[in-house]
Amino acid sequence: MFKKLTSIVSRIAEILETVVKFAAMAVLVVLLCVIFFQVVRRMITGNSFTEIEEFSIVMAAWLGFLTLSFAARKRVHVRIDVFANKFPLPFQHVLSMFITALTLYASSSLVVYGWQLTMKKAHVPLAILPMNAGWWYLAFPVGMALTSFFLLDALLQEISRILGITRKDEMEAN
């Protein structure tokens, strides 16, 4: 049962990883093109569109939260590997599981907080763009939900490793 759950979660995480990767690349390309246009226009005319400035801020928020979730998926976020590598392998896995679980709890809490913030800002118009600030703030709970799911997958994988190590140790003891 646990193995099947881990397999399903990992498969969904692989699909979500691809979606996040392409979404982040699309946002990055749009952001770079818009900023390039803004720089060229500023060089030619000496003026800039304030709409592009505000749009760039919204896109940067989305890009930041998407890349945060991607970093969690790839496990390239800050960890204490130098410290953990000094311990025996089973303890390294337990420590990694503990850190992942703690980070999962924090990111899940941020999903709730981000959603509440988005709902508060849902009807507040942006200063210039003809849209509500809720679209800007929505990047927060969406990014943190993706991060939470990727951390859940990492936690399940770590538990599987611990169970695997425990079984190997038991087999070697017999």
Secondary structure as the mmCIF struct_conf table of DSSP 4:
data_model
#
loop_
_struct_conf.conf_type_id
_struct_conf.id
_struct_conf.beg_label_comp_id
_struct_conf.beg_label_asym_id
_struct_conf.beg_label_seq_id
_struct_conf.end_label_comp_id
_struct_conf.end_label_asym_id
_struct_conf.end_label_seq_id
HELX_RH_AL_P HELX_RH_AL_P1 PHE A 2 THR A 45
BEND BEND1 GLY A 46 GLY A 46
HELX_RH_AL_P HELX_RH_AL_P2 THR A 50 LYS A 74
TURN_TY1_P TURN_TY1_P1 ARG A 75 ARG A 75
BEND BEND2 HIS A 77 HIS A 77
HELX_RH_AL_P HELX_RH_AL_P3 ASP A 81 ALA A 84
TURN_TY1_P TURN_TY1_P2 ASN A 85 LYS A 86
BEND BEND3 PHE A 87 PHE A 87
HELX_RH_AL_P HELX_RH_AL_P4 LEU A 89 LYS A 121
TURN_TY1_P TURN_TY1_P3 ALA A 122 HIS A 123
HELX_LH_PP_P HELX_LH_PP_P1 VAL A 124 VAL A 124
STRN STRN1 PRO A 125 PRO A 125
HELX_LH_PP_P HELX_LH_PP_P2 LEU A 126 LEU A 126
BEND BEND4 ALA A 127 MET A 131
STRN STRN2 ASN A 132 ASN A 132
TURN_TY1_P TURN_TY1_P4 ALA A 133 ALA A 133
HELX_RH_AL_P HELX_RH_AL_P5 GLY A 134 TYR A 137
TURN_TY1_P TURN_TY1_P5 LEU A 138 LEU A 138
HELX_RH_AL_P HELX_RH_AL_P6 ALA A 139 ALA A 173
#
